[in-house]
Amino acid sequence: VVGKRFETEASGGVNIHTVRRIAMTGVDYVSVGALTHSATSLDLSLKVVGKE
């Protein structure tokens, strides 16, 4: 909390190697974009069958 008034968040450059050091700065939240932008894709299909 900045001046005991605001919650803080760290974002950018966060990975398995840096998250502990970033968290130890005292921020309230750590954003990890790699959870979404580095995830591999999965090819799915959906077939809809009509009622006859």
Stockholm file with secondary structure:
# STOCKHOLM 1.0

chainA/1-52         VVGKRFETEASGGVNIHTVRRIAMTGVDYVSVGALTHSATSLDLSLKVVGKE
#=GR chainA/1-52 SS CBTTTBCCEECSSCSTTTHHHHHTTTCSEECCTHHHHTCCCCCCCCCCCCCC
#=GC SS_cons        CBTTTBCCEECSSCSTTTHHHHHTTTCSEECCTHHHHTCCCCCCCCCCCCCC
//
